Amino acid sequence: MLKAFYTDIFELPLPPGHRFPMAKYRMLRERVEGLATEGLAELRLPRAADDANLRRVHDDDYLQRVTTGTLSASEVRQLGFPWSPGLVERSRRSVGATVDAALAALDDGVAVNLAGGTHHAFADRGRGFCVFNDAVVAARALQAEGWARRVLILDLDVHQGDGTAALTRGDDNIFACSLHGENNYPFRKEAGDLDVALADGTDDDGYLTALSRAMDECFARFEPDLCVYLAGADPHEGDRLGRMKLTMDGLRRRDEMVFDTCTQRGLPVAVAMAGGYGHDVTTTVDVHFQTARLAAEVVRRKLGYRLSAVTGE
């Protein structure tokens, strides 16, 4: 069954009226509990990312400022979250969830972090609600432990993964591919390995055509043995920050394209949910849950195949 790692119980205190939709993580976990009841998913608490893993990606000075609460006022403003001990624990757990999902995906084909996708974090700073870069930390953790050699980070959040692009520039063993809004945040983009900038108002067909071409190019240029997939909900037409026009069906087809393409190549996929800022938070949760349900179906098919191979049925 699908291993789903959750972090919502590690609370990040926010002031009243804060614009970040923190409730979506609890709501998503509660929806995935339904999959667990059906025997399709197993909810797990992740380990916290330790300093050794974080230092493969982030400067020690920055790590210490985060840990001790000595970020400058400017750094806190860029981050978008107030500092608290809860912020530190939640951030470590969110990164740990992507590391654990990547390890689980090696066995099951797909596993999910019900949070994560913190792709705006740079080596020496956080920004845009991102403290540590979970995708790059996970890639380097598995590489260091000998579980993976070449990692594709496929970023389908509507905002470019500028931190990911900067962190992996010049690294021949990590390929950063991003499909994002050309005119959306961040307004100064970083050059990744493959950047596909999409116009405001891009619809299902336009998006899926661009994604198909991008994935073909990724695999023509790079041969990964692990994919970290940032499955943002913010390309949805109901997102208040996304500026795109993808429907629920279009996002379903997006996820199916990623899972089918990777499955056909025998490529494990670790999913992080990334951004989502719907006018109605329930809509954002619906998009994320659809991704989790499709991931559970991939695992069910794979484990069903294993069972048939063992029993001869």
BELQUI-V376701 format. One record per residue. N is the residue number from 1. SS is DSSP state (@ for helix, = for strand, . for the rest). PHI is phi as a letter, one per 40 degrees, with the letter a starting at -180 (none if undefined). OMEGA is omega in whole degrees, -180 to 180 (NA if undefined). Layout:
BEGIN
N/SS/PHI/OMEGA
N/SS/PHI/OMEGA
END
This chain:
BEGIN
1/./none/-178
2/=/c/173
3/=/c/-177
4/=/b/-175
5/=/c/-174
6/=/b/-176
7/./b/-171
8/./c/180
9/./c/176
10/./c/-168
11/./c/174
12/./b/-176
13/./c/178
14/./b/179
15/./c/178
16/./d/177
17/./g/179
18/./c/-171
19/./c/-179
20/./c/-175
21/./c/-175
22/./d/-177
23/@/c/-176
24/@/c/-177
25/@/c/175
26/@/c/-179
27/@/c/179
28/@/c/179
29/@/d/179
30/@/c/176
31/@/c/-179
32/@/c/174
33/@/d/175
34/@/c/175
35/@/c/178
36/@/c/178
37/@/c/179
38/./c/-178
39/./g/-177
40/./b/-177
41/=/a/176
42/=/b/180
43/=/c/-178
44/=/b/170
45/=/c/179
46/./c/169
47/./c/173
48/./c/175
49/./c/-179
50/./c/-177
51/@/c/-178
52/@/c/178
53/@/c/-177
54/@/c/-178
55/@/c/174
56/./c/-174
57/./b/-171
58/./b/178
59/./c/-178
60/@/c/179
61/@/c/179
62/@/c/179
63/@/d/-180
64/@/c/179
65/@/c/177
66/@/c/-174
67/@/c/-175
68/@/c/179
69/./g/-179
70/./b/172
71/./c/177
72/./c/178
73/@/d/178
74/@/c/179
75/@/c/178
76/@/c/178
77/@/c/179
78/@/c/180
79/@/c/179
80/./g/176
81/./b/171
82/./c/178
83/./c/172
84/./a/173
85/@/d/178
86/@/c/177
87/@/c/-179
88/@/c/-178
89/@/c/-180
90/@/c/-179
91/@/c/178
92/@/c/-179
93/@/c/-180
94/@/c/175
95/@/c/179
96/@/d/180
97/@/c/178
98/@/c/175
99/@/c/-179
100/@/c/178
101/@/c/179
102/@/c/178
103/@/c/180
104/@/c/-179
105/@/c/178
106/@/c/179
107/@/c/-169
108/@/b/-179
109/./g/179
110/=/a/170
111/=/a/-173
112/=/b/164
113/=/c/-178
114/./c/172
115/./b/174
116/./g/-175
117/./g/-174
118/./c/-167
119/./c/177
120/./c/-180
121/./c/178
122/./c/-180
123/./c/-171
124/./b/-179
125/./a/171
126/./b/177
127/=/a/175
128/./f/179
129/./g/-177
130/=/b/-179
131/./c/178
132/./b/-177
133/./c/-172
134/@/c/-177
135/@/c/-178
136/@/c/177
137/@/d/-180
138/@/c/179
139/@/d/-176
140/@/c/177
141/@/c/-179
142/@/c/176
143/@/c/-178
144/@/c/-178
145/./c/176
146/./g/-179
147/./c/179
148/./a/179
149/./b/-176
150/./b/-171
151/=/b/172
152/=/c/171
153/=/b/-177
154/=/b/-171
155/=/b/180
156/./b/164
157/./c/-177
158/./c/179
159/./b/180
160/./c/176
161/./c/-175
162/@/c/178
163/@/c/179
164/@/c/-180
165/@/d/-179
166/@/c/-177
167/@/c/-175
168/@/b/180
169/./c/-180
170/./g/178
171/./c/-176
172/./c/-177
173/./b/172
174/=/b/-180
175/=/b/-177
176/=/b/178
177/=/b/-178
178/=/b/166
179/=/b/-171
180/=/a/178
181/=/c/-178
182/./d/-175
183/./b/-176
184/./c/177
185/./c/-5
186/./c/-174
187/./c/168
188/./b/-178
189/./c/171
190/./c/-180
191/./c/173
192/./c/179
193/./c/175
194/=/a/179
195/=/b/178
196/=/b/-178
197/=/c/-175
198/=/b/-178
199/./c/170
200/./d/178
201/./g/178
202/./d/-177
203/=/b/-176
204/@/d/-174
205/@/c/179
206/@/c/-179
207/@/c/-176
208/@/c/175
209/@/c/179
210/@/c/-179
211/@/c/179
212/@/d/179
213/@/c/-179
214/@/c/-180
215/@/c/175
216/@/d/-179
217/@/c/177
218/@/d/-174
219/@/c/173
220/@/c/-175
221/@/c/-169
222/./a/179
223/./b/-177
224/./c/169
225/./b/173
226/=/a/174
227/=/b/169
228/=/b/-171
229/=/b/176
230/=/c/-171
231/./c/-177
232/./c/174
233/./c/-171
234/./c/168
235/./c/-177
236/=/c/-178
237/./c/180
238/./c/-179
239/=/c/-176
240/./c/179
241/./b/-167
242/./c/179
243/./g/178
244/./b/-171
245/=/b/178
246/=/c/176
247/./c/174
248/@/d/179
249/@/c/178
250/@/c/178
251/@/c/173
252/@/c/180
253/@/c/174
254/@/d/-179
255/@/c/180
256/@/c/178
257/@/c/180
258/@/c/-177
259/@/c/-178
260/@/c/-179
261/@/c/-179
262/@/c/180
263/@/c/180
264/@/c/-180
265/./c/-177
266/./g/-173
267/./c/177
268/./c/-177
269/=/b/171
270/=/b/-175
271/=/c/167
272/=/b/-169
273/./c/175
274/./f/-166
275/./c/177
276/./i/-173
277/./b/-176
278/=/c/171
279/./d/173
280/./b/-176
281/@/d/179
282/@/c/178
283/@/c/176
284/@/d/179
285/@/c/177
286/@/d/180
287/@/c/180
288/@/c/-179
289/@/c/177
290/@/d/177
291/@/c/-180
292/@/c/-180
293/@/c/177
294/@/c/176
295/@/c/179
296/@/c/179
297/@/c/176
298/@/c/-180
299/@/c/179
300/@/d/180
301/@/c/-179
302/@/c/-179
303/@/c/175
304/@/c/177
305/@/c/179
306/@/c/-179
307/@/c/-180
308/@/c/-180
309/@/c/-178
310/@/c/-174
311/@/c/-178
312/./g/-179
313/./c/NA
END
